[in-house]
Amino acid sequence: MPADDSFGRLDDDDYPAYTMGRAAEMLGTTQGFLRAIGDAHLITPLRSEGGHRRYSRYQLRIAARARELVDQGTPIEAACRIIILEDQLEEAQRINAEHRRTASQHTAGI
């Protein structure tokens, strides 16, 4: 891969750039916490060719939200479910807004 292509990945929120150890360090948590939220299906890290977990910036933001809830006393399974439901709600709201835009365009004769 040319060097200029690899630099483009630095801005990609979905690129699995962080090892489990580095991700845990960045979040101020343990590797066990990352495994637990993976077991709860909140995030699914990609695996390197050697089988090591790799996390993206997007996944780290989700993990940080889970840690925030757990730090407030929410059980980890409940925290993961809350985040999944928040994500589903956000997606439903996005879809509804798109439907409203489409409907208003049809009503306006566009």
N, CA, C and O atoms as a Tinker XYZ file with bonds, in Angstrom:
   440  protein
     1  N      0.846000   -1.168000    0.000000    73     2
     2  CA     0.000000    0.000000    0.000000    64     1     3
     3  C      0.893000    1.233000    0.000000    63     2     4     5
     4  O      1.823000    1.318000    0.802000    81     3
     5  N      0.629000    2.186000   -0.881000    73     3     6
     6  CA     1.423000    3.416000   -0.891000    64     5     7
     7  C      1.271000    4.177000    0.422000    63     6     8     9
     8  O      0.221000    4.132000    1.062000    81     7
     9  N      2.318000    4.864000    0.807000    73     7    10
    10  CA     2.318000    5.592000    2.074000    64     9    11
    11  C      1.191000    6.616000    2.135000    63    10    12    13
    12  O      0.584000    6.804000    3.190000    81    11
    13  N      0.899000    7.290000    1.003000    73    11    14
    14  CA    -0.139000    8.323000    1.038000    64    13    15
    15  C     -1.513000    7.730000    1.327000    63    14    16    17
    16  O     -2.360000    8.416000    1.900000    81    15
    17  N     -1.764000    6.461000    0.944000    73    15    18
    18  CA    -3.039000    5.820000    1.260000    64    17    19
    19  C     -3.155000    5.520000    2.750000    63    18    20    21
    20  O     -4.234000    5.658000    3.327000    81    19
    21  N     -2.064000    5.116000    3.373000    73    19    22
    22  CA    -2.123000    4.768000    4.791000    64    21    23
    23  C     -2.370000    5.996000    5.655000    63    22    24    25
    24  O     -3.003000    5.878000    6.704000    81    23
    25  N     -1.894000    7.170000    5.255000    73    23    26
    26  CA    -2.132000    8.376000    6.042000    64    25    27
    27  C     -3.603000    8.760000    6.037000    63    26    28    29
    28  O     -4.080000    9.365000    6.997000    81    27
    29  N     -4.331000    8.423000    4.983000    73    27    30
    30  CA    -5.756000    8.703000    4.915000    64    29    31
    31  C     -6.532000    7.984000    6.003000    63    30    32    33
    32  O     -7.589000    8.453000    6.425000    81    31
    33  N     -6.018000    6.851000    6.462000    73    31    34
    34  CA    -6.689000    6.090000    7.511000    64    33    35
    35  C     -6.637000    6.794000    8.861000    63    34    36    37
    36  O     -7.439000    6.491000    9.744000    81    35
    37  N     -5.717000    7.716000    9.032000    73    35    38
    38  CA    -5.604000    8.419000   10.305000    64    37    39
    39  C     -6.861000    9.210000   10.624000    63    38    40    41
    40  O     -7.168000    9.438000   11.794000    81    39
    41  N     -7.586000    9.628000    9.609000    73    39    42
    42  CA    -8.822000   10.388000    9.799000    64    41    43
    43  C    -10.070000    9.504000    9.787000    63    42    44    45
    44  O    -11.184000    9.999000    9.960000    81    43
    45  N     -9.885000    8.199000    9.584000    73    43    46
    46  CA   -11.007000    7.267000    9.483000    64    45    47
    47  C    -11.424000    6.803000   10.882000    63    46    48    49
    48  O    -10.675000    6.085000   11.545000    81    47
    49  N    -12.612000    7.208000   11.330000    73    47    50
    50  CA   -13.115000    6.838000   12.655000    64    49    51
    51  C    -13.314000    5.334000   12.812000    63    50    52    53
    52  O    -13.351000    4.828000   13.934000    81    51
    53  N    -13.443000    4.617000   11.702000    73    51    54
    54  CA   -13.710000    3.183000   11.757000    64    53    55
    55  C    -12.464000    2.325000   11.588000    63    54    56    57
    56  O    -12.544000    1.099000   11.657000    81    55
    57  N    -11.323000    2.952000   11.368000    73    55    58
    58  CA   -10.092000    2.192000   11.178000    64    57    59
    59  C     -9.612000    1.646000   12.531000    63    58    60    61
    60  O     -9.434000    2.418000   13.473000    81    59
    61  N     -9.403000    0.331000   12.638000    73    59    62
    62  CA    -9.012000   -0.277000   13.919000    64    61    63
    63  C     -7.530000   -0.040000   14.227000    63    62    64    65
    64  O     -6.693000   -0.914000   14.002000    81    63
    65  N     -7.226000    1.125000   14.733000    73    63    66
    66  CA    -5.843000    1.539000   14.921000    64    65    67
    67  C     -5.264000    1.237000   16.300000    63    66    68    69
    68  O     -4.049000    1.297000   16.485000    81    67
    69  N     -6.120000    0.914000   17.269000    73    67    70
    70  CA    -5.658000    0.825000   18.653000    64    69    71
    71  C     -5.688000   -0.604000   19.174000    63    70    72    73
    72  O     -6.689000   -1.306000   19.033000    81    71
    73  N     -4.595000   -1.024000   19.771000    73    71    74
    74  CA    -4.544000   -2.324000   20.425000    64    73    75
    75  C     -5.399000   -2.288000   21.687000    63    74    76    77
    76  O     -5.784000   -1.218000   22.159000    81    75
    77  N     -5.684000   -3.444000   22.214000    73    75    78
    78  CA    -6.476000   -3.502000   23.437000    64    77    79
    79  C     -5.769000   -2.768000   24.578000    63    78    80    81
    80  O     -6.405000   -2.020000   25.321000    81    79
    81  N     -4.488000   -2.972000   24.716000    73    79    82
    82  CA    -3.743000   -2.310000   25.783000    64    81    83
    83  C     -3.774000   -0.803000   25.661000    63    82    84    85
    84  O     -3.986000   -0.095000   26.646000    81    83
    85  N     -3.564000   -0.309000   24.447000    73    83    86
    86  CA    -3.579000    1.137000   24.220000    64    85    87
    87  C     -4.979000    1.696000   24.427000    63    86    88    89
    88  O     -5.138000    2.768000   25.011000    81    87
    89  N     -5.999000    0.979000   23.955000    73    87    90
    90  CA    -7.386000    1.433000   24.127000    64    89    91
    91  C     -7.727000    1.532000   25.612000    63    90    92    93
    92  O     -8.309000    2.523000   26.052000    81    91
    93  N     -7.367000    0.509000   26.381000    73    91    94
    94  CA    -7.641000    0.528000   27.822000    64    93    95
    95  C     -6.912000    1.686000   28.484000    63    94    96    97
    96  O     -7.471000    2.361000   29.349000    81    95
    97  N     -5.680000    1.918000   28.088000    73    95    98
    98  CA    -4.899000    3.029000   28.647000    64    97    99
    99  C     -5.552000    4.371000   28.332000    63    98   100   101
   100  O     -5.661000    5.231000   29.206000    81    99
   101  N     -5.981000    4.547000   27.097000    73    99   102
   102  CA    -6.597000    5.802000   26.685000    64   101   103
   103  C     -7.899000    6.058000   27.445000    63   102   104   105
   104  O     -8.218000    7.204000   27.763000    81   103
   105  N     -8.644000    5.004000   27.735000    73   103   106
   106  CA    -9.927000    5.129000   28.418000    64   105   107
   107  C     -9.776000    5.138000   29.940000    63   106   108   109
   108  O    -10.726000    5.433000   30.665000    81   107
   109  N     -8.584000    4.815000   30.411000    73   107   110
   110  CA    -8.376000    4.746000   31.853000    64   109   111
   111  C     -9.123000    3.591000   32.480000    63   110   112   113
   112  O     -9.643000    3.706000   33.590000    81   111
   113  N     -9.178000    2.476000   31.769000    73   111   114
   114  CA    -9.910000    1.308000   32.245000    64   113   115
   115  C     -9.032000    0.075000   32.085000    63   114   116   117
   116  O     -7.837000    0.192000   31.811000    81   115
   117  N     -9.608000   -1.082000   32.252000    73   115   118
   118  CA    -8.850000   -2.329000   32.137000    64   117   119
   119  C     -9.181000   -3.034000   30.831000    63   118   120   121
   120  O    -10.187000   -2.744000   30.183000    81   119
   121  N     -8.323000   -3.953000   30.466000    73   119   122
   122  CA    -8.604000   -4.780000   29.295000    64   121   123
   123  C     -9.826000   -5.661000   29.554000    63   122   124   125
   124  O    -10.574000   -5.979000   28.630000    81   123
   125  N    -10.024000   -6.049000   30.802000    73   123   126
   126  CA   -11.199000   -6.842000   31.162000    64   125   127
   127  C    -12.495000   -6.097000   30.898000    63   126   128   129
   128  O    -13.490000   -6.693000   30.486000    81   127
   129  N    -12.482000   -4.781000   31.139000    73   127   130
   130  CA   -13.664000   -3.965000   30.848000    64   129   131
   131  C    -13.964000   -4.011000   29.350000    63   130   132   133
   132  O    -15.119000   -4.165000   28.953000    81   131
   133  N    -12.932000   -3.878000   28.523000    73   131   134
   134  CA   -13.132000   -3.933000   27.069000    64   133   135
   135  C    -13.653000   -5.301000   26.643000    63   134   136   137
   136  O    -14.517000   -5.396000   25.771000    81   135
   137  N    -13.133000   -6.349000   27.252000    73   135   138
   138  CA   -13.639000   -7.687000   26.941000    64   137   139
   139  C    -15.113000   -7.805000   27.348000    63   138   140   141
   140  O    -15.919000   -8.381000   26.617000    81   139
   141  N    -15.457000   -7.260000   28.512000    73   139   142
   142  CA   -16.835000   -7.351000   29.012000    64   141   143
   143  C    -17.819000   -6.639000   28.095000    63   142   144   145
   144  O    -18.898000   -7.167000   27.826000    81   143
   145  N    -17.471000   -5.453000   27.611000    73   143   146
   146  CA   -18.414000   -4.763000   26.711000    64   145   147
   147  C    -18.451000   -5.439000   25.348000    63   146   148   149
   148  O    -19.444000   -5.335000   24.629000    81   147
   149  N    -17.381000   -6.125000   24.992000    73   147   150
   150  CA   -17.412000   -6.951000   23.783000    64   149   151
   151  C    -18.316000   -8.157000   23.975000    63   150   152   153
   152  O    -19.093000   -8.502000   23.084000    81   151
   153  N    -18.218000   -8.806000   25.141000    73   151   154
   154  CA   -19.081000   -9.956000   25.449000    64   153   155
   155  C    -20.553000   -9.552000   25.496000    63   154   156   157
   156  O    -21.432000  -10.357000   25.189000    81   155
   157  N    -20.817000   -8.299000   25.882000    73   155   158
   158  CA   -22.195000   -7.785000   25.930000    64   157   159
   159  C    -22.660000   -7.297000   24.553000    63   158   160   161
   160  O    -23.766000   -6.773000   24.416000    81   159
   161  N    -21.820000   -7.471000   23.547000    73   159   162
   162  CA   -22.135000   -7.105000   22.155000    64   161   163
   163  C    -22.314000   -5.607000   21.946000    63   162   164   165
   164  O    -23.012000   -5.180000   21.027000    81   163
   165  N    -21.684000   -4.819000   22.798000    73   163   166
   166  CA   -21.734000   -3.368000   22.592000    64   165   167
   167  C    -20.806000   -2.978000   21.461000    63   166   168   169
   168  O    -21.185000   -2.203000   20.582000    81   167
   169  N    -19.605000   -3.503000   21.476000    73   167   170
   170  CA   -18.657000   -3.284000   20.388000    64   169   171
   171  C    -18.037000   -4.619000   20.003000    63   170   172   173
   172  O    -17.909000   -5.518000   20.834000    81   171
   173  N    -17.661000   -4.738000   18.758000    73   171   174
   174  CA   -16.983000   -5.936000   18.280000    64   173   175
   175  C    -15.674000   -5.491000   17.638000    63   174   176   177
   176  O    -15.655000   -5.035000   16.495000    81   175
   177  N    -14.586000   -5.628000   18.381000    73   175   178
   178  CA   -13.311000   -5.195000   17.817000    64   177   179
   179  C    -12.905000   -6.094000   16.653000    63   178   180   181
   180  O    -13.225000   -7.282000   16.619000    81   179
   181  N    -12.204000   -5.505000   15.719000    73   179   182
   182  CA   -11.651000   -6.306000   14.643000    64   181   183
   183  C    -10.445000   -7.052000   15.187000    63   182   184   185
   184  O     -9.926000   -6.715000   16.251000    81   183
   185  N    -10.013000   -8.041000   14.473000    73   183   186
   186  CA    -8.860000   -8.824000   14.904000    64   185   187
   187  C     -7.716000   -8.645000   13.910000    63   186   188   189
   188  O     -7.925000   -8.623000   12.697000    81   187
   189  N     -6.521000   -8.519000   14.442000    73   187   190
   190  CA    -5.331000   -8.444000   13.591000    64   189   191
   191  C     -5.076000   -9.832000   13.015000    63   190   192   193
   192  O     -5.732000  -10.801000   13.398000    81   191
   193  N     -4.135000   -9.923000   12.108000    73   191   194
   194  CA    -3.804000  -11.227000   11.537000    64   193   195
   195  C     -3.361000  -12.200000   12.623000    63   194   196   197
   196  O     -3.550000  -13.409000   12.492000    81   195
   197  N     -2.776000  -11.680000   13.685000    73   195   198
   198  CA    -2.350000  -12.515000   14.803000    64   197   199
   199  C     -3.457000  -12.812000   15.799000    63   198   200   201
   200  O     -3.216000  -13.504000   16.788000    81   199
   201  N     -4.675000  -12.305000   15.566000    73   199   202
   202  CA    -5.811000  -12.573000   16.425000    64   201   203
   203  C     -5.990000  -11.575000   17.561000    63   202   204   205
   204  O     -6.844000  -11.776000   18.424000    81   203
   205  N     -5.206000  -10.511000   17.577000    73   203   206
   206  CA    -5.313000   -9.512000   18.643000    64   205   207
   207  C     -6.438000   -8.529000   18.341000    63   206   208   209
   208  O     -6.665000   -8.160000   17.189000    81   207
   209  N     -7.135000   -8.112000   19.390000    73   207   210
   210  CA    -8.229000   -7.149000   19.237000    64   209   211
   211  C     -7.676000   -5.782000   18.854000    63   210   212   213
   212  O     -6.655000   -5.331000   19.375000    81   211
   213  N     -8.383000   -5.132000   17.922000    73   211   214
   214  CA    -8.019000   -3.786000   17.484000    64   213   215
   215  C     -9.283000   -2.935000   17.504000    63   214   216   217
   216  O    -10.343000   -3.368000   17.052000    81   215
   217  N     -9.158000   -1.713000   18.036000    73   215   218
   218  CA   -10.304000   -0.832000   18.227000    64   217   219
   219  C    -10.173000    0.433000   17.388000    63   218   220   221
   220  O     -9.075000    0.941000   17.163000    81   219
   221  N    -11.311000    0.921000   16.937000    73   219   222
   222  CA   -11.362000    2.182000   16.187000    64   221   223
   223  C    -11.672000    3.330000   17.141000    63   222   224   225
   224  O    -12.047000    3.109000   18.292000    81   223
   225  N    -11.514000    4.548000   16.655000    73   223   226
   226  CA   -11.871000    5.714000   17.468000    64   225   227
   227  C    -13.365000    5.716000   17.787000    63   226   228   229
   228  O    -13.771000    6.075000   18.892000    81   227
   229  N    -14.174000    5.314000   16.817000    73   227   230
   230  CA   -15.619000    5.236000   17.046000    64   229   231
   231  C    -15.916000    4.266000   18.192000    63   230   232   233
   232  O    -16.712000    4.583000   19.077000    81   231
   233  N    -15.295000    3.108000   18.185000    73   231   234
   234  CA   -15.505000    2.129000   19.247000    64   233   235
   235  C    -15.013000    2.651000   20.594000    63   234   236   237
   236  O    -15.609000    2.359000   21.631000    81   235
   237  N    -13.937000    3.416000   20.579000    73   235   238
   238  CA   -13.434000    3.986000   21.830000    64   237   239
   239  C    -14.422000    4.997000   22.408000    63   238   240   241
   240  O    -14.574000    5.087000   23.626000    81   239
   241  N    -15.092000    5.754000   21.546000    73   239   242
   242  CA   -16.109000    6.693000   22.046000    64   241   243
   243  C    -17.267000    5.944000   22.697000    63   242   244   245
   244  O    -17.776000    6.367000   23.735000    81   243
   245  N    -17.682000    4.840000   22.095000    73   243   246
   246  CA   -18.753000    4.027000   22.676000    64   245   247
   247  C    -18.293000    3.440000   24.010000    63   246   248   249
   248  O    -19.039000    3.453000   24.990000    81   247
   249  N    -17.073000    2.931000   24.044000    73   247   250
   250  CA   -16.532000    2.356000   25.279000    64   249   251
   251  C    -16.428000    3.422000   26.370000    63   250   252   253
   252  O    -16.678000    3.142000   27.542000    81   251
   253  N    -16.061000    4.638000   25.983000    73   251   254
   254  CA   -15.978000    5.733000   26.960000    64   253   255
   255  C    -17.347000    6.041000   27.539000    63   254   256   257
   256  O    -17.462000    6.324000   28.732000    81   255
   257  N    -18.382000    5.993000   26.720000    73   255   258
   258  CA   -19.751000    6.212000   27.204000    64   257   259
   259  C    -20.145000    5.114000   28.189000    63   258   260   261
   260  O    -20.761000    5.385000   29.220000    81   259
   261  N    -19.783000    3.870000   27.863000    73   259   262
   262  CA   -20.082000    2.753000   28.761000    64   261   263
   263  C    -19.355000    2.936000   30.086000    63   262   264   265
   264  O    -19.926000    2.707000   31.152000    81   263
   265  N    -18.114000    3.342000   30.015000    73   263   266
   266  CA   -17.350000    3.543000   31.252000    64   265   267
   267  C    -17.984000    4.644000   32.094000    63   266   268   269
   268  O    -18.050000    4.537000   33.318000    81   267
   269  N    -18.446000    5.696000   31.438000    73   267   270
   270  CA   -19.107000    6.800000   32.150000    64   269   271
   271  C    -20.324000    6.292000   32.929000    63   270   272   273
   272  O    -20.509000    6.636000   34.096000    81   271
   273  N    -21.143000    5.478000   32.281000    73   271   274
   274  CA   -22.329000    4.931000   32.941000    64   273   275
   275  C    -21.954000    3.990000   34.086000    63   274   276   277
   276  O    -22.563000    4.030000   35.156000    81   275
   277  N    -20.953000    3.149000   33.855000    73   275   278
   278  CA   -20.510000    2.215000   34.893000    64   277   279
   279  C    -19.930000    2.979000   36.073000    63   278   280   281
   280  O    -20.169000    2.621000   37.226000    81   279
   281  N    -19.175000    4.020000   35.790000    73   279   282
   282  CA   -18.608000    4.843000   36.867000    64   281   283
   283  C    -19.699000    5.510000   37.705000    63   282   284   285
   284  O    -19.479000    5.839000   38.871000    81   283
   285  N    -20.882000    5.709000   37.103000    73   283   286
   286  CA   -22.013000    6.316000   37.825000    64   285   287
   287  C    -22.816000    5.266000   38.585000    63   286   288   289
   288  O    -23.813000    5.590000   39.231000    81   287
   289  N    -22.382000    4.008000   38.508000    73   287   290
   290  CA   -23.036000    2.954000   39.265000    64   289   291
   291  C    -23.950000    2.042000   38.470000    63   290   292   293
   292  O    -24.588000    1.162000   39.048000    81   291
   293  N    -24.030000    2.228000   37.167000    73   291   294
   294  CA   -24.871000    1.379000   36.325000    64   293   295
   295  C    -24.152000    0.050000   36.095000    63   294   296   297
   296  O    -22.972000    0.053000   35.745000    81   295
   297  N    -24.826000   -1.082000   36.280000    73   295   298
   298  CA   -24.197000   -2.366000   35.968000    64   297   299
   299  C    -23.786000   -2.415000   34.492000    63   298   300   301
   300  O    -24.454000   -1.830000   33.639000    81   299
   301  N    -22.707000   -3.099000   34.205000    73   299   302
   302  CA   -22.144000   -3.075000   32.853000    64   301   303
   303  C    -23.138000   -3.568000   31.800000    63   302   304   305
   304  O    -23.204000   -3.007000   30.706000    81   303
   305  N    -23.907000   -4.605000   32.115000    73   303   306
   306  CA   -24.881000   -5.120000   31.141000    64   305   307
   307  C    -25.949000   -4.076000   30.852000    63   306   308   309
   308  O    -26.362000   -3.901000   29.705000    81   307
   309  N    -26.397000   -3.379000   31.901000    73   307   310
   310  CA   -27.405000   -2.326000   31.725000    64   309   311
   311  C    -26.825000   -1.147000   30.954000    63   310   312   313
   312  O    -27.503000   -0.562000   30.109000    81   311
   313  N    -25.579000   -0.798000   31.239000    73   311   314
   314  CA   -24.932000    0.313000   30.526000    64   313   315
   315  C    -24.857000    0.003000   29.033000    63   314   316   317
   316  O    -25.129000    0.864000   28.196000    81   315
   317  N    -24.489000   -1.220000   28.714000    73   315   318
   318  CA   -24.405000   -1.602000   27.303000    64   317   319
   319  C    -25.777000   -1.540000   26.643000    63   318   320   321
   320  O    -25.900000   -1.070000   25.511000    81   319
   321  N    -26.795000   -2.003000   27.330000    73   319   322
   322  CA   -28.155000   -1.964000   26.778000    64   321   323
   323  C    -28.629000   -0.529000   26.588000    63   322   324   325
   324  O    -29.270000   -0.215000   25.585000    81   323
   325  N    -28.323000    0.332000   27.535000    73   323   326
   326  CA   -28.695000    1.751000   27.417000    64   325   327
   327  C    -28.060000    2.356000   26.169000    63   326   328   329
   328  O    -28.726000    3.055000   25.407000    81   327
   329  N    -26.800000    2.091000   25.967000    73   327   330
   330  CA   -26.093000    2.661000   24.813000    64   329   331
   331  C    -26.658000    2.118000   23.509000    63   330   332   333
   332  O    -26.821000    2.863000   22.543000    81   331
   333  N    -26.955000    0.831000   23.475000    73   331   334
   334  CA   -27.550000    0.237000   22.272000    64   333   335
   335  C    -28.907000    0.898000   21.987000    63   334   336   337
   336  O    -29.211000    1.227000   20.840000    81   335
   337  N    -29.714000    1.088000   23.028000    73   335   338
   338  CA   -31.025000    1.728000   22.849000    64   337   339
   339  C    -30.880000    3.195000   22.430000    63   338   340   341
   340  O    -31.651000    3.679000   21.602000    81   339
   341  N    -29.907000    3.896000   22.990000    73   339   342
   342  CA   -29.659000    5.282000   22.577000    64   341   343
   343  C    -29.302000    5.338000   21.097000    63   342   344   345
   344  O    -29.766000    6.219000   20.372000    81   343
   345  N    -28.480000    4.398000   20.654000    73   343   346
   346  CA   -28.070000    4.346000   19.254000    64   345   347
   347  C    -29.272000    4.038000   18.353000    63   346   348   349
   348  O    -29.428000    4.648000   17.295000    81   347
   349  N    -30.119000    3.095000   18.772000    73   347   350
   350  CA   -31.313000    2.765000   17.989000    64   349   351
   351  C    -32.264000    3.951000   17.911000    63   350   352   353
   352  O    -32.848000    4.211000   16.859000    81   351
   353  N    -32.424000    4.670000   19.013000    73   351   354
   354  CA   -33.277000    5.851000   19.025000    64   353   355
   355  C    -32.742000    6.916000   18.073000    63   354   356   357
   356  O    -33.501000    7.505000   17.303000    81   355
   357  N    -31.444000    7.158000   18.126000    73   355   358
   358  CA   -30.837000    8.149000   17.235000    64   357   359
   359  C    -31.054000    7.779000   15.765000    63   358   360   361
   360  O    -31.348000    8.643000   14.939000    81   359
   361  N    -30.907000    6.498000   15.447000    73   359   362
   362  CA   -31.125000    6.047000   14.074000    64   361   363
   363  C    -32.589000    6.208000   13.670000    63   362   364   365
   364  O    -32.880000    6.641000   12.554000    81   363
   365  N    -33.500000    5.868000   14.557000    73   363   366
   366  CA   -34.932000    6.027000   14.262000    64   365   367
   367  C    -35.286000    7.491000   14.041000    63   366   368   369
   368  O    -36.071000    7.816000   13.150000    81   367
   369  N    -34.710000    8.373000   14.847000    73   367   370
   370  CA   -34.961000    9.803000   14.679000    64   369   371
   371  C    -34.404000   10.303000   13.347000    63   370   372   373
   372  O    -35.017000   11.147000   12.692000    81   371
   373  N    -33.251000    9.785000   12.950000    73   371   374
   374  CA   -32.673000   10.170000   11.660000    64   373   375
   375  C    -33.581000    9.717000   10.517000    63   374   376   377
   376  O    -33.819000   10.474000    9.575000    81   375
   377  N    -34.080000    8.500000   10.595000    73   375   378
   378  CA   -34.966000    7.963000    9.558000    64   377   379
   379  C    -36.272000    8.757000    9.517000    63   378   380   381
   380  O    -36.761000    9.082000    8.435000    81   379
   381  N    -36.837000    9.070000   10.677000    73   379   382
   382  CA   -38.073000    9.863000   10.717000    64   381   383
   383  C    -37.867000   11.244000   10.107000    63   382   384   385
   384  O    -38.725000   11.731000    9.370000    81   383
   385  N    -36.751000   11.870000   10.404000    73   383   386
   386  CA   -36.462000   13.192000    9.836000    64   385   387
   387  C    -36.359000   13.097000    8.313000    63   386   388   389
   388  O    -36.834000   13.980000    7.600000    81   387
   389  N    -35.747000   12.039000    7.825000    73   387   390
   390  CA   -35.636000   11.845000    6.369000    64   389   391
   391  C    -37.017000   11.645000    5.753000    63   390   392   393
   392  O    -37.309000   12.197000    4.692000    81   391
   393  N    -37.864000   10.863000    6.410000    73   391   394
   394  CA   -39.234000   10.654000    5.912000    64   393   395
   395  C    -40.011000   11.966000    5.894000    63   394   396   397
   396  O    -40.750000   12.241000    4.949000    81   395
   397  N    -39.845000   12.775000    6.939000    73   395   398
   398  CA   -40.534000   14.078000    6.974000    64   397   399
   399  C    -40.060000   14.971000    5.835000    63   398   400   401
   400  O    -40.867000   15.652000    5.202000    81   399
   401  N    -38.755000   14.972000    5.570000    73   399   402
   402  CA   -38.228000   15.783000    4.458000    64   401   403
   403  C    -38.811000   15.320000    3.128000    63   402   404   405
   404  O    -39.220000   16.136000    2.301000    81   403
   405  N    -38.845000   14.007000    2.929000    73   403   406
   406  CA   -39.389000   13.445000    1.697000    64   405   407
   407  C    -40.867000   13.788000    1.558000    63   406   408   409
   408  O    -41.321000   14.181000    0.483000    81   407
   409  N    -41.614000   13.638000    2.646000    73   407   410
   410  CA   -43.051000   13.938000    2.612000    64   409   411
   411  C    -43.305000   15.402000    2.333000    63   410   412   413
   412  O    -44.212000   15.736000    1.571000    81   411
   413  N    -42.519000   16.285000    2.936000    73   411   414
   414  CA   -42.737000   17.712000    2.714000    64   413   415
   415  C    -42.352000   18.103000    1.288000    63   414   416   417
   416  O    -42.945000   19.024000    0.726000    81   415
   417  N    -41.386000   17.432000    0.702000    73   415   418
   418  CA   -41.031000   17.713000   -0.692000    64   417   419
   419  C    -42.146000   17.279000   -1.630000    63   418   420   421
   420  O    -42.439000   17.962000   -2.612000    81   419
   421  N    -42.774000   16.133000   -1.326000    73   419   422
   422  CA   -43.882000   15.653000   -2.160000    64   421   423
   423  C    -45.088000   16.581000   -2.026000    63   422   424   425
   424  O    -45.773000   16.871000   -3.007000    81   423
   425  N    -45.338000   17.041000   -0.803000    73   423   426
   426  CA   -46.460000   17.949000   -0.560000    64   425   427
   427  C    -46.238000   19.287000   -1.264000    63   426   428   429
   428  O    -47.186000   19.902000   -1.754000    81   427
   429  N    -44.998000   19.727000   -1.312000    73   427   430
   430  CA   -44.669000   21.003000   -1.950000    64   429   431
   431  C    -44.574000   20.866000   -3.462000    63   430   432   433
   432  O    -44.424000   21.857000   -4.176000    81   431
   433  N    -44.662000   19.616000   -3.949000    73   431   434
   434  CA   -44.608000   19.402000   -5.400000    64   433   435
   435  C    -43.209000   19.439000   -5.960000    63   434   436   437
   436  O    -43.027000   19.708000   -7.148000    81   435
   437  N    -42.227000   19.179000   -5.143000    73   435   438
   438  CA   -40.824000   19.177000   -5.606000    64   437   439
   439  C    -40.503000   17.853000   -6.228000    63   438   440
   440  O    -39.379000   17.640000   -6.681000    81   439
